[in-house]
């Protein structure tokens, strides 16, 4: 099962790279290629095309979107099997070290991305979500081989509260990745004048980012509370200002500021989008921070 976990992770990462290629093809078809078709139609008609933007939107979507979605689901299955195989190999929830957490994090990004793409009917999101999942998958695959080896849990990690704590964190991190992708797209989309036809409207992207934080923010609060309870059991104190604890608190506060700023006219728009970018940067810092800051979370690479 240990080898199956690794092979499924490799297959999932490669499949998501292919899915990302199809999503990029779809983006090009929605933007560059569609503009070329519109120009050709205008020239053929001897002037202005009779096909309006609303009529173009109603046309059947490009088959690249269907290919991308199918391959994306295949990638999700591979990554799900990677998590399952690791779970069977270690005999407990696979959250005990950086390799296991990273595998589950990659799976979370892909799963939540598919859910939100389906909910909002915006396949273009995949062109920005897939690279994040692929980058995380590649990172996990390059971790030291010692982290892939099955080893007994140390006593401090043998607590069901920790399992819930890390599991909730994985979901929160995954949904923040979706919010980050939406924020980047929001910043790329033009505020006025001619819109970028290959991107959803700013209103839709803002809604995706906002809803992502509405889900992720309370989850991060749960992460902090459960982490404090577990820390009191394992270390004898609810809060120790451990670097990873502090980074998680900073991440939670950043997203709390975003929720408040989003309701203020002076901070809505680009400023709120940049807060989502900052929030995800802090999320990644929380994920990696213990490596170069040390602290109580250094055991197991978590």
VOKEZA-646791 format. One line per 10 residues: number of its first residue (from 1); their letters; for each residue x, y, z of N, C-alpha, C. Coordinates in nm, 2 decimals. Example, Ala and Ser with C-alpha at 12.3 -4.5 7.8 and 13.67 -1.06 7.14 Angstrom:
<nodes>
1) as) 1.32,-0.57,0.78,1.23,-0.45,0.78,1.32,-0.33,0.78 | 1.28,-0.22,0.71,1.37,-0.11,0.71,1.29,0.00,0.79
</nodes>
This chain:
<nodes>
1) xxxxxxxxxx) 0.08,-0.12,0.00,0.00,0.00,0.00,0.09,0.13,0.00 | 0.21,0.12,0.06,0.30,0.23,0.06,0.34,0.27,-0.08 | 0.37,0.17,-0.16,0.41,0.20,-0.30,0.29,0.24,-0.38 | 0.17,0.18,-0.35,0.05,0.23,-0.43,0.02,0.37,-0.40 | 0.04,0.41,-0.27,0.02,0.55,-0.24,0.11,0.65,-0.32 | 0.23,0.61,-0.33,0.33,0.69,-0.41,0.29,0.69,-0.56 | 0.26,0.58,-0.61,0.23,0.57,-0.76,0.10,0.65,-0.79 | 0.00,0.64,-0.70,-0.12,0.71,-0.72,-0.10,0.86,-0.71 | -0.01,0.90,-0.62,0.02,1.04,-0.61,0.09,1.09,-0.74 | 0.18,1.01,-0.79,0.25,1.05,-0.92,0.14,1.06,-1.03
11) xxxxxxxxxx) 0.05,0.95,-1.04,-0.05,0.95,-1.14,-0.14,1.07,-1.13 | -0.18,1.10,-1.01,-0.27,1.21,-0.98,-0.21,1.35,-1.02 | -0.08,1.37,-0.99,-0.02,1.49,-1.02,0.00,1.51,-1.17 | 0.04,1.40,-1.24,0.05,1.40,-1.38,-0.08,1.43,-1.45 | -0.18,1.36,-1.40,-0.32,1.38,-1.46,-0.37,1.52,-1.44 | -0.34,1.58,-1.33,-0.38,1.72,-1.31,-0.31,1.82,-1.40 | -0.18,1.78,-1.43,-0.11,1.86,-1.52,-0.17,1.86,-1.66 | -0.22,1.74,-1.70,-0.29,1.73,-1.83,-0.42,1.80,-1.82 | -0.49,1.79,-1.71,-0.62,1.87,-1.70,-0.59,2.02,-1.71 | -0.48,2.06,-1.65,-0.45,2.20,-1.65,-0.43,2.25,-1.80
21) xxxxxxxxxx) -0.36,2.16,-1.88,-0.34,2.19,-2.02,-0.47,2.21,-2.09 | -0.57,2.12,-2.07,-0.70,2.13,-2.13,-0.77,2.26,-2.08 | -0.76,2.29,-1.96,-0.82,2.42,-1.91,-0.76,2.54,-1.98 | -0.63,2.54,-2.00,-0.57,2.65,-2.06,-0.61,2.66,-2.21 | -0.63,2.54,-2.27,-0.68,2.53,-2.41,-0.82,2.60,-2.41 | -0.90,2.57,-2.31,-1.04,2.62,-2.30,-1.03,2.77,-2.28 | -0.94,2.82,-2.20,-0.93,2.97,-2.18,-0.89,3.03,-2.31 | -0.80,2.97,-2.39,-0.76,3.03,-2.52,-0.88,3.03,-2.61 | -0.96,2.93,-2.61,-1.07,2.92,-2.69,-1.18,3.02,-2.66 | -1.19,3.05,-2.53,-1.28,3.15,-2.48,-1.24,3.29,-2.51
31) xxxxxxxxxx) -1.11,3.31,-2.52,-1.06,3.45,-2.54,-1.00,3.47,-2.68 | -0.88,3.43,-2.70,-0.80,3.46,-2.82,-0.87,3.40,-2.94 | -0.91,3.27,-2.93,-0.97,3.21,-3.05,-1.11,3.27,-3.08 | -1.19,3.30,-2.97,-1.32,3.36,-3.00,-1.31,3.49,-3.06 | -1.21,3.57,-3.01,-1.19,3.71,-3.07,-1.16,3.69,-3.22 | -1.08,3.59,-3.26,-1.04,3.57,-3.40,-1.16,3.54,-3.48 | -1.25,3.45,-3.42,-1.37,3.41,-3.49,-1.46,3.53,-3.51 | -1.48,3.61,-3.41,-1.56,3.73,-3.42,-1.51,3.82,-3.52 | -1.38,3.84,-3.53,-1.32,3.93,-3.63,-1.34,3.88,-3.77 | -1.33,3.75,-3.79,-1.35,3.69,-3.92,-1.50,3.70,-3.96
41) xxxxxxxxxx) -1.59,3.69,-3.86,-1.73,3.71,-3.89,-1.76,3.85,-3.93 | -1.70,3.94,-3.86,-1.72,4.08,-3.90,-1.67,4.12,-4.04 | -1.55,4.06,-4.07,-1.49,4.08,-4.20,-1.58,4.02,-4.31 | -1.63,3.90,-4.28,-1.72,3.83,-4.38,-1.85,3.91,-4.41 | -1.90,3.97,-4.30,-2.02,4.05,-4.31,-2.00,4.19,-4.37 | -1.87,4.22,-4.39,-1.84,4.35,-4.45,-1.85,4.46,-4.35 | -1.84,4.43,-4.22,-1.85,4.53,-4.12,-1.87,4.47,-3.98 | -1.98,4.50,-3.91,-2.00,4.46,-3.78,-2.07,4.32,-3.78 | -2.02,4.23,-3.70,-2.09,4.10,-3.68,-2.23,4.12,-3.62 | -2.32,4.03,-3.66,-2.45,4.04,-3.60,-2.46,3.95,-3.47
51) xxxxxxxxxx) -2.35,3.88,-3.44,-2.35,3.80,-3.32,-2.31,3.88,-3.20 | -2.40,3.90,-3.11,-2.37,3.98,-2.99,-2.29,3.89,-2.89 | -2.24,3.96,-2.78,-2.16,3.89,-2.68,-2.26,3.79,-2.61 | -2.38,3.84,-2.58,-2.47,3.75,-2.51,-2.50,3.62,-2.59 | -2.51,3.64,-2.72,-2.54,3.52,-2.81,-2.42,3.43,-2.81 | -2.30,3.49,-2.81,-2.18,3.41,-2.80,-2.17,3.32,-2.68 | -2.21,3.38,-2.56,-2.20,3.31,-2.44,-2.30,3.20,-2.44 | -2.41,3.21,-2.51,-2.51,3.10,-2.51,-2.47,2.99,-2.60 | -2.37,3.01,-2.69,-2.33,2.90,-2.78,-2.27,2.79,-2.69 | -2.27,2.66,-2.75,-2.22,2.55,-2.67,-2.07,2.57,-2.64
61) xxxxxxxxxx) -2.03,2.54,-2.51,-1.90,2.56,-2.47,-1.80,2.47,-2.55 | -1.68,2.51,-2.55,-1.57,2.44,-2.62,-1.55,2.30,-2.56 | -1.53,2.20,-2.65,-1.51,2.07,-2.60,-1.39,2.05,-2.50 | -1.29,2.15,-2.51,-1.18,2.14,-2.42,-1.22,2.14,-2.27 | -1.33,2.21,-2.24,-1.38,2.22,-2.11,-1.43,2.08,-2.06 | -1.49,2.01,-2.15,-1.54,1.87,-2.12,-1.42,1.78,-2.10 | -1.32,1.79,-2.19,-1.20,1.71,-2.17,-1.14,1.74,-2.03 | -1.13,1.87,-2.00,-1.06,1.91,-1.88,-1.13,1.85,-1.76 | -1.27,1.86,-1.76,-1.34,1.82,-1.65,-1.33,1.66,-1.63 | -1.33,1.59,-1.74,-1.32,1.44,-1.73,-1.18,1.41,-1.67
71) xxxxxxxxxx) -1.08,1.47,-1.73,-0.94,1.44,-1.68,-0.92,1.48,-1.53 | -0.99,1.60,-1.50,-0.98,1.64,-1.36,-1.04,1.54,-1.26 | -1.16,1.49,-1.30,-1.22,1.38,-1.22,-1.13,1.26,-1.21 | -1.06,1.22,-1.31,-0.97,1.11,-1.31,-0.86,1.14,-1.21 | -0.80,1.26,-1.22,-0.70,1.31,-1.13,-0.75,1.30,-0.98 | -0.87,1.34,-0.96,-0.93,1.33,-0.82,-0.93,1.19,-0.77 | -0.97,1.10,-0.86,-0.98,0.96,-0.82,-0.84,0.91,-0.79 | -0.74,0.94,-0.87,-0.60,0.90,-0.84,-0.55,0.95,-0.70 | -0.58,1.08,-0.68,-0.54,1.14,-0.55,-0.62,1.09,-0.43 | -0.74,1.06,-0.46,-0.82,0.99,-0.35,-0.77,0.86,-0.32
81) xxxxxxxxxx) -0.73,0.78,-0.42,-0.67,0.65,-0.39,-0.53,0.66,-0.32 | -0.46,0.77,-0.35,-0.33,0.80,-0.28,-0.36,0.82,-0.13 | -0.46,0.90,-0.10,-0.49,0.92,0.04,-0.54,0.79,0.11 | -0.62,0.72,0.04,-0.68,0.59,0.09,-0.57,0.49,0.11 | -0.48,0.48,0.02,-0.37,0.38,0.03,-0.28,0.41,0.15 | -0.25,0.54,0.16,-0.17,0.58,0.28,-0.24,0.55,0.41 | -0.37,0.58,0.41,-0.44,0.55,0.53,-0.44,0.40,0.57 | -0.45,0.32,0.47,-0.44,0.17,0.49,-0.30,0.13,0.53 | -0.20,0.20,0.47,-0.06,0.16,0.50,-0.02,0.19,0.65 | -0.07,0.31,0.69,-0.02,0.36,0.83,-0.12,0.32,0.94
91) xxxxxxxxxx) -0.25,0.28,0.90,-0.35,0.24,0.99,-0.41,0.35,1.07 | -0.40,0.47,1.02,-0.47,0.58,1.09,-0.48,0.69,0.99 | -0.56,0.80,1.02,-0.57,0.91,0.93,-0.44,0.96,0.88 | -0.41,0.98,0.75,-0.28,1.01,0.71,-0.25,1.16,0.72 | -0.23,1.21,0.84,-0.20,1.35,0.87,-0.08,1.37,0.96 | 0.00,1.26,0.98,0.10,1.27,1.08,0.23,1.33,1.04 | 0.26,1.36,0.91,0.38,1.43,0.87,0.35,1.51,0.75 | 0.46,1.58,0.70,0.44,1.67,0.59,0.40,1.60,0.46 | 0.45,1.48,0.44,0.42,1.41,0.32,0.27,1.37,0.32 | 0.22,1.32,0.43,0.08,1.28,0.44,-0.01,1.41,0.43
101) xxxxxxxxxx) 0.02,1.51,0.50,-0.06,1.63,0.50,-0.06,1.69,0.36 | 0.06,1.69,0.29,0.07,1.75,0.16,-0.02,1.67,0.06 | -0.02,1.54,0.07,-0.10,1.45,-0.01,-0.25,1.49,0.00 | -0.29,1.49,0.13,-0.43,1.53,0.16,-0.47,1.67,0.11 | -0.37,1.76,0.13,-0.39,1.90,0.08,-0.41,1.91,-0.07 | -0.33,1.83,-0.14,-0.35,1.83,-0.29,-0.48,1.77,-0.33 | -0.53,1.67,-0.26,-0.66,1.61,-0.29,-0.77,1.71,-0.25 | -0.75,1.78,-0.14,-0.85,1.88,-0.10,-0.87,1.99,-0.21 | -0.75,2.04,-0.26,-0.76,2.15,-0.36,-0.84,2.10,-0.48 | -0.81,1.98,-0.53,-0.88,1.93,-0.65,-1.02,1.91,-0.62
111) xxxxxxxxxx) -1.06,1.85,-0.51,-1.20,1.82,-0.48,-1.28,1.95,-0.47 | -1.23,2.04,-0.39,-1.30,2.16,-0.36,-1.31,2.25,-0.49 | -1.20,2.24,-0.57,-1.21,2.31,-0.70,-1.31,2.26,-0.79 | -1.33,2.13,-0.80,-1.43,2.07,-0.88,-1.57,2.11,-0.83 | -1.59,2.11,-0.70,-1.72,2.14,-0.64,-1.76,2.29,-0.67 | -1.66,2.38,-0.66,-1.70,2.52,-0.68,-1.71,2.55,-0.83 | -1.63,2.48,-0.91,-1.64,2.50,-1.06,-1.78,2.45,-1.10 | -1.83,2.35,-1.05,-1.96,2.30,-1.08,-2.07,2.39,-1.03 | -2.05,2.44,-0.90,-2.15,2.53,-0.84,-2.17,2.66,-0.92 | -2.05,2.72,-0.96,-2.06,2.85,-1.03,-2.06,2.83,-1.18
121) xxxxxxxxxx) -2.04,2.71,-1.23,-2.03,2.68,-1.38,-1.93,2.77,-1.44 | -1.81,2.76,-1.39,-1.70,2.84,-1.44,-1.57,2.75,-1.46 | -1.57,2.68,-1.57,-1.45,2.59,-1.59,-1.32,2.67,-1.60 | -1.32,2.80,-1.63,-1.20,2.87,-1.64,-1.12,2.87,-1.51 | -1.19,2.85,-1.40,-1.12,2.84,-1.27,-1.02,2.73,-1.27 | -1.04,2.63,-1.34,-0.95,2.52,-1.35,-0.81,2.55,-1.40 | -0.81,2.65,-1.49,-0.68,2.69,-1.54,-0.59,2.76,-1.43 | -0.65,2.80,-1.32,-0.58,2.86,-1.21,-0.57,2.77,-1.09 | -0.66,2.68,-1.08,-0.66,2.59,-0.96,-0.56,2.47,-0.99 | -0.57,2.42,-1.11,-0.48,2.30,-1.14,-0.33,2.33,-1.12
131) xxxxxxxxxx) -0.28,2.44,-1.16,-0.14,2.46,-1.13,-0.10,2.46,-0.98 | -0.19,2.51,-0.90,-0.17,2.51,-0.75,-0.16,2.36,-0.71 | -0.26,2.28,-0.76,-0.26,2.14,-0.72,-0.13,2.07,-0.77 | -0.10,2.09,-0.89,0.02,2.03,-0.95,0.15,2.07,-0.87 | 0.16,2.20,-0.84,0.28,2.25,-0.77,0.28,2.18,-0.63 | 0.17,2.16,-0.56,0.17,2.10,-0.43,0.20,1.95,-0.45 | 0.15,1.89,-0.55,0.18,1.74,-0.57,0.33,1.72,-0.60 | 0.39,1.81,-0.68,0.53,1.80,-0.71,0.61,1.82,-0.58 | 0.57,1.92,-0.50,0.64,1.94,-0.38,0.64,1.81,-0.29 | 0.53,1.75,-0.28,0.51,1.63,-0.19,0.60,1.52,-0.25
141) xxxxxxxxxx) 0.60,1.51,-0.38,0.68,1.40,-0.44,0.83,1.42,-0.42 | 0.88,1.54,-0.40,1.02,1.57,-0.38,1.06,1.57,-0.23 | 0.97,1.54,-0.14,1.01,1.53,0.00,1.10,1.42,0.02 | 1.18,1.42,0.13,1.27,1.31,0.16,1.20,1.18,0.17 | 1.26,1.07,0.12,1.20,0.94,0.11,1.17,0.89,0.25 | 1.24,0.94,0.36,1.21,0.89,0.49,1.07,0.93,0.54 | 1.01,1.04,0.48,0.88,1.08,0.52,0.77,0.99,0.46 | 0.81,0.92,0.35,0.72,0.82,0.28,0.72,0.69,0.35 | 0.82,0.66,0.43,0.83,0.53,0.50,0.73,0.53,0.62 | 0.66,0.42,0.63,0.56,0.40,0.74,0.64,0.38,0.87
151) xxxxxxxxxx) 0.60,0.46,0.97,0.66,0.45,1.11,0.55,0.47,1.21 | 0.57,0.41,1.33,0.47,0.42,1.44,0.45,0.57,1.48 | 0.33,0.60,1.52,0.30,0.74,1.57,0.36,0.75,1.71 | 0.42,0.87,1.73,0.47,0.90,1.86,0.35,0.93,1.95 | 0.36,0.91,2.08,0.24,0.92,2.17,0.17,1.06,2.16 | 0.24,1.17,2.13,0.17,1.30,2.13,0.07,1.31,2.01 | 0.10,1.22,1.91,0.01,1.23,1.79,-0.10,1.13,1.79 | -0.11,1.04,1.90,-0.21,0.94,1.91,-0.33,1.00,1.98 | -0.39,1.09,1.92,-0.51,1.16,1.98,-0.61,1.19,1.88 | -0.74,1.15,1.89,-0.84,1.18,1.79,-0.86,1.33,1.77
161) xxxxxxxxxx) -0.84,1.41,1.87,-0.85,1.55,1.85,-0.76,1.60,1.75 | -0.64,1.55,1.75,-0.54,1.59,1.65,-0.58,1.55,1.51 | -0.64,1.44,1.49,-0.69,1.39,1.36,-0.80,1.49,1.31 | -0.89,1.53,1.39,-0.99,1.63,1.35,-0.93,1.76,1.33 | -0.84,1.80,1.41,-0.77,1.93,1.40,-0.70,1.94,1.26 | -0.62,1.84,1.22,-0.55,1.85,1.10,-0.64,1.83,0.98 | -0.75,1.74,0.99,-0.84,1.72,0.89,-0.92,1.85,0.85 | -0.96,1.93,0.95,-1.03,2.05,0.93,-0.93,2.15,0.87 | -0.80,2.15,0.91,-0.70,2.24,0.85,-0.69,2.21,0.70 | -0.69,2.09,0.66,-0.67,2.05,0.52,-0.79,2.11,0.44
171) xxxxxxxxxx) -0.91,2.10,0.49,-1.02,2.15,0.42,-1.01,2.31,0.41 | -0.97,2.37,0.52,-0.96,2.52,0.52,-0.85,2.56,0.42 | -0.74,2.49,0.42,-0.63,2.53,0.33,-0.67,2.51,0.18 | -0.75,2.40,0.16,-0.79,2.38,0.02,-0.89,2.48,-0.03 | -0.98,2.53,0.06,-1.08,2.63,0.02,-1.01,2.76,0.00 | -0.91,2.79,0.08,-0.83,2.92,0.07,-0.76,2.92,-0.07 | -0.71,2.80,-0.12,-0.65,2.79,-0.25,-0.74,2.83,-0.36 | -0.87,2.80,-0.34,-0.97,2.83,-0.44,-1.00,2.98,-0.44 | -1.00,3.04,-0.32,-1.02,3.18,-0.30,-0.90,3.26,-0.36 | -0.78,3.21,-0.35,-0.66,3.27,-0.41,-0.67,3.27,-0.56
181) xxxxxxxxxx) -0.71,3.16,-0.62,-0.73,3.15,-0.76,-0.83,3.25,-0.81 | -0.94,3.26,-0.74,-1.04,3.36,-0.78,-0.99,3.50,-0.77 | -0.91,3.53,-0.67,-0.85,3.66,-0.65,-0.76,3.70,-0.76 | -0.67,3.61,-0.80,-0.58,3.63,-0.91,-0.66,3.66,-1.04 | -0.76,3.58,-1.06,-0.85,3.61,-1.18,-0.92,3.74,-1.17 | -0.96,3.78,-1.05,-1.03,3.91,-1.03,-0.93,4.02,-1.07 | -0.81,4.01,-1.02,-0.71,4.12,-1.05,-0.67,4.12,-1.20 | -0.68,4.01,-1.27,-0.65,4.01,-1.41,-0.77,4.06,-1.49 | -0.89,4.04,-1.44,-1.00,4.10,-1.51,-1.01,4.25,-1.51 | -1.04,4.31,-1.62,-1.04,4.46,-1.62,-1.16,4.51,-1.55
191) xxxxxxxxxx) -1.14,4.62,-1.48,-1.25,4.68,-1.40,-1.35,4.76,-1.49 | -1.30,4.82,-1.59,-1.39,4.90,-1.68,-1.34,4.89,-1.82 | -1.42,4.94,-1.91,-1.39,4.93,-2.06,-1.41,4.79,-2.11 | -1.32,4.74,-2.20,-1.34,4.61,-2.26,-1.29,4.50,-2.16 | -1.38,4.41,-2.13,-1.35,4.30,-2.04,-1.27,4.20,-2.11 | -1.20,4.12,-2.03,-1.13,4.00,-2.08,-1.23,3.89,-2.10 | -1.26,3.86,-2.22,-1.36,3.76,-2.25,-1.33,3.62,-2.20 | -1.21,3.59,-2.17,-1.17,3.46,-2.13,-1.18,3.44,-1.98 | -1.22,3.55,-1.91,-1.23,3.54,-1.76,-1.38,3.56,-1.72 | -1.43,3.50,-1.61,-1.56,3.54,-1.56,-1.56,3.69,-1.52
201) xxxxxxxxxx) -1.68,3.74,-1.50,-1.69,3.88,-1.46,-1.64,3.89,-1.32 | -1.60,4.02,-1.28,-1.55,4.04,-1.15,-1.65,4.01,-1.04 | -1.78,4.03,-1.07,-1.88,4.00,-0.97,-1.88,3.85,-0.94 | -1.87,3.77,-1.03,-1.87,3.62,-1.01,-1.74,3.58,-0.93 | -1.63,3.64,-0.97,-1.50,3.61,-0.91,-1.50,3.66,-0.76 | -1.56,3.77,-0.74,-1.57,3.83,-0.61,-1.65,3.74,-0.52 | -1.76,3.69,-0.58,-1.85,3.60,-0.50,-1.78,3.47,-0.47 | -1.70,3.41,-0.56,-1.63,3.29,-0.53,-1.53,3.31,-0.42 | -1.46,3.42,-0.43,-1.36,3.45,-0.32,-1.42,3.47,-0.19 | -1.53,3.54,-0.19,-1.60,3.57,-0.06,-1.66,3.44,0.00
211) xxxxxxxxxx) -1.72,3.36,-0.08,-1.78,3.24,-0.03,-1.67,3.14,0.02 | -1.56,3.14,-0.05,-1.45,3.06,0.00,-1.41,3.09,0.14 | -1.40,3.22,0.17,-1.36,3.27,0.30,-1.47,3.24,0.40 | -1.60,3.26,0.36,-1.71,3.23,0.45,-1.70,3.08,0.50 | -1.65,2.99,0.42,-1.63,2.85,0.46,-1.50,2.84,0.54 | -1.40,2.89,0.48,-1.26,2.87,0.54,-1.24,2.94,0.67 | -1.29,3.06,0.69,-1.26,3.13,0.82,-1.31,3.06,0.94 | -1.44,3.02,0.95,-1.48,2.94,1.07,-1.41,2.81,1.08 | -1.37,2.75,0.97,-1.29,2.63,0.99,-1.16,2.65,1.05 | -1.09,2.77,1.02,-0.97,2.80,1.08,-0.98,2.83,1.23
221) xxxxxxxxxx) -1.10,2.89,1.27,-1.12,2.91,1.41,-1.13,2.77,1.48 | -1.20,2.68,1.42,-1.21,2.54,1.47,-1.07,2.48,1.48 | -0.98,2.51,1.38,-0.84,2.46,1.38,-0.77,2.51,1.51 | -0.78,2.64,1.53,-0.71,2.70,1.64,-0.76,2.65,1.78 | -0.90,2.63,1.79,-0.95,2.58,1.91,-0.91,2.44,1.94 | -0.93,2.35,1.84,-0.89,2.21,1.86,-0.74,2.20,1.88 | -0.66,2.29,1.81,-0.51,2.28,1.83,-0.48,2.32,1.97 | -0.55,2.42,2.03,-0.52,2.46,2.17,-0.56,2.35,2.27 | -0.67,2.28,2.24,-0.71,2.17,2.33,-0.60,2.06,2.32 | -0.56,2.02,2.20,-0.46,1.92,2.18,-0.33,1.96,2.24
231) xxxxxxxxxx) -0.29,2.08,2.23,-0.16,2.13,2.28,-0.16,2.12,2.43 | -0.28,2.15,2.49,-0.28,2.14,2.64,-0.26,2.00,2.69 | -0.31,1.90,2.60,-0.29,1.76,2.64,-0.15,1.72,2.61 | -0.09,1.76,2.50,0.04,1.71,2.46,0.15,1.79,2.53 | 0.14,1.92,2.54,0.25,2.01,2.59,0.22,2.07,2.72 | 0.10,2.06,2.77,0.06,2.12,2.90,0.03,2.27,2.90 | 0.00,2.32,2.78,-0.04,2.46,2.77,-0.13,2.48,2.64 | -0.23,2.56,2.65,-0.32,2.58,2.54,-0.25,2.66,2.43 | -0.16,2.75,2.47,-0.09,2.84,2.37,0.05,2.86,2.41 | 0.14,2.84,2.32,0.28,2.85,2.35,0.36,2.95,2.25
241) xxxxxxxxxx) 0.28,3.02,2.17,0.34,3.11,2.07,0.44,3.03,1.98 | 0.41,2.91,1.96,0.49,2.83,1.86,0.48,2.89,1.73 | 0.58,2.89,1.64,0.58,2.96,1.51,0.46,2.92,1.43 | 0.43,2.79,1.43,0.31,2.74,1.34,0.18,2.79,1.40 | 0.17,2.79,1.53,0.05,2.84,1.60,0.03,2.99,1.56 | 0.14,3.06,1.57,0.14,3.21,1.55,0.10,3.24,1.40 | 0.16,3.16,1.31,0.13,3.17,1.17,-0.02,3.14,1.14 | -0.07,3.04,1.21,-0.21,3.00,1.19,-0.30,3.11,1.24 | -0.26,3.17,1.35,-0.34,3.29,1.41,-0.34,3.40,1.31 | -0.22,3.44,1.26,-0.21,3.55,1.16,-0.29,3.52,1.04
251) xxxxxxxxxx) -0.30,3.40,0.99,-0.38,3.36,0.87,-0.52,3.38,0.90 | -0.57,3.34,1.02,-0.71,3.35,1.06,-0.75,3.50,1.07 | -0.66,3.58,1.13,-0.69,3.72,1.14,-0.69,3.79,1.01 | -0.61,3.75,0.92,-0.61,3.81,0.78,-0.74,3.79,0.71 | -0.79,3.67,0.72,-0.92,3.64,0.66,-1.03,3.70,0.73 | -1.02,3.72,0.86,-1.12,3.80,0.94,-1.12,3.94,0.89 | -1.00,4.00,0.87,-1.00,4.14,0.82,-1.06,4.14,0.68 | -1.04,4.04,0.60,-1.10,4.04,0.46,-1.25,4.04,0.47 | -1.31,3.96,0.56,-1.45,3.96,0.57,-1.51,4.10,0.61 | -1.43,4.17,0.70,-1.48,4.30,0.74,-1.45,4.40,0.62
261) xxxxxxxxxx) -1.34,4.39,0.56,-1.31,4.49,0.45,-1.40,4.47,0.33 | -1.44,4.35,0.31,-1.53,4.32,0.19,-1.66,4.40,0.20 | -1.70,4.43,0.32,-1.83,4.50,0.34,-1.81,4.65,0.33 | -1.68,4.70,0.33,-1.65,4.84,0.32,-1.63,4.88,0.17 | -1.70,4.98,0.13,-1.69,5.03,-0.01,-1.55,5.07,-0.04 | -1.48,5.13,0.05,-1.34,5.18,0.02,-1.24,5.06,0.01 | -1.28,4.95,0.06,-1.18,4.83,0.06,-1.23,4.72,-0.03 | -1.35,4.73,-0.09,-1.39,4.63,-0.18,-1.32,4.64,-0.31 | -1.33,4.54,-0.39,-1.26,4.54,-0.52,-1.11,4.49,-0.51 | -1.02,4.56,-0.57,-0.88,4.52,-0.57,-0.82,4.50,-0.44
271) xxxxxxxxxx) -0.85,4.59,-0.34,-0.79,4.58,-0.21,-0.83,4.45,-0.14 | -0.96,4.41,-0.15,-1.01,4.29,-0.09,-0.94,4.17,-0.16 | -0.93,4.18,-0.29,-0.86,4.07,-0.37,-0.72,4.05,-0.32 | -0.65,4.16,-0.30,-0.51,4.15,-0.25,-0.50,4.09,-0.11 | -0.61,4.11,-0.03,-0.61,4.05,0.10,-0.63,3.90,0.09 | -0.70,3.85,-0.01,-0.71,3.71,-0.04,-0.57,3.65,-0.08 | -0.50,3.73,-0.16,-0.36,3.68,-0.20,-0.27,3.67,-0.08 | -0.28,3.78,0.01,-0.20,3.78,0.13,-0.24,3.66,0.22 | -0.37,3.64,0.23,-0.42,3.53,0.32,-0.36,3.40,0.28 | -0.36,3.37,0.14,-0.31,3.24,0.10,-0.16,3.23,0.11
281) xxxxxxxxxx) -0.09,3.35,0.10,0.05,3.35,0.13,0.08,3.31,0.27 | 0.00,3.36,0.36,0.01,3.33,0.50,-0.02,3.18,0.53 | -0.12,3.13,0.45,-0.16,2.99,0.46,-0.04,2.90,0.42 | 0.03,2.93,0.31,0.14,2.86,0.27,0.26,2.87,0.37 | 0.27,2.99,0.42,0.38,3.01,0.52,0.35,2.92,0.65 | 0.22,2.91,0.68,0.18,2.83,0.79,0.22,2.68,0.76 | 0.19,2.64,0.64,0.22,2.50,0.60,0.37,2.47,0.60 | 0.45,2.57,0.56,0.60,2.54,0.55,0.68,2.60,0.66 | 0.62,2.69,0.74,0.70,2.77,0.83,0.78,2.70,0.93 | 0.73,2.58,0.98,0.80,2.51,1.08,0.94,2.46,1.03
291) xxxxxxxxxx) 0.96,2.45,0.90,1.08,2.40,0.85,1.20,2.50,0.87 | 1.17,2.63,0.86,1.28,2.72,0.88,1.27,2.80,1.01 | 1.15,2.79,1.09,1.14,2.86,1.21,1.15,2.77,1.33 | 1.15,2.64,1.31,1.16,2.55,1.42,1.03,2.54,1.50 | 1.04,2.51,1.63,0.92,2.51,1.72,0.88,2.37,1.75 | 0.76,2.36,1.82,0.71,2.23,1.87,0.65,2.15,1.76 | 0.63,2.20,1.64,0.56,2.13,1.53,0.67,2.06,1.44 | 0.80,2.07,1.48,0.90,2.02,1.38,0.90,1.86,1.38 | 0.85,1.79,1.48,0.85,1.65,1.47,0.76,1.60,1.36 | 0.81,1.50,1.28,0.73,1.45,1.17,0.72,1.54,1.05
301) xx) 0.79,1.65,1.06,0.78,1.75,0.95,0.65,1.81,0.93 | 0.57,1.82,1.04,0.44,1.89,1.04,0.45,2.02,1.11
</nodes>
